[in-house]
């Protein structure tokens, strides 16, 4: 299983990163940004589909609660009626989860790629058609050493996560699955998650923190896009 993960995900993504590094002025920071954006663009349709599926489920939640109240005591009838409601509205209840689950192996592979990119011996994973730079320059943007921790980037990671979480709380339907509990949890995560990200990033190489900042900013714009298209409908 480990070899399969290496061959199908880790090695191709590592080669893509080094290919970008070679093409973008031997700047690993810019290559990390480019790779992160490319991967997020690839999976953006799945992420948007998952978000919209959650919104549709939220709209149906009042009807689902009515069915549960009406058919109280008959679990089989409840399940049948709810599945019929999903069918009538052309909703797959798993559509919001599957796209996210599919991305988990990619996210893990990206993390490993960023770690491996800081090790000179990892260049042995390069395909024959990818130029071997010999040594990876870890100074990016002319001043940032992405191989060592950077407290300022850690603070930026936490700040960007707070903004993204804030937008997420605003977009969370009050009548969505979980009701008030979901709203309370979202509010708690608004403050807890950014602090946790800051603490974790504090001791990570700046390259990994840079990846998190870029993917968080991408998620922010993705949420704004979903909100805008929802308003326009």
HELIX and SHEET records of a PDB file:
HELIX    1   1 UNK A    2  UNK A    5  1                                   4    
HELIX    2   2 UNK A    6  UNK A   10  3                                   5    
HELIX    3   3 UNK A   11  UNK A   23  1                                  13    
HELIX    4   4 UNK A   28  UNK A   70  1                                  43    
HELIX    5   5 UNK A   75  UNK A   88  1                                  14    
HELIX    6   6 UNK A   95  UNK A  116  1                                  22    
HELIX    7   7 UNK A  120  UNK A  125  5                                   6    
HELIX    8   8 UNK A  151  UNK A  171  1                                  21    
HELIX    9   9 UNK A  179  UNK A  202  1                                  24    
HELIX   10  10 UNK A  206  UNK A  232  1                                  27    
SHEET    1   A 2 UNK A 139  UNK A 140  0                                        
SHEET    2   A 2 UNK A 144  UNK A 145 -1                                        
END                                                                             
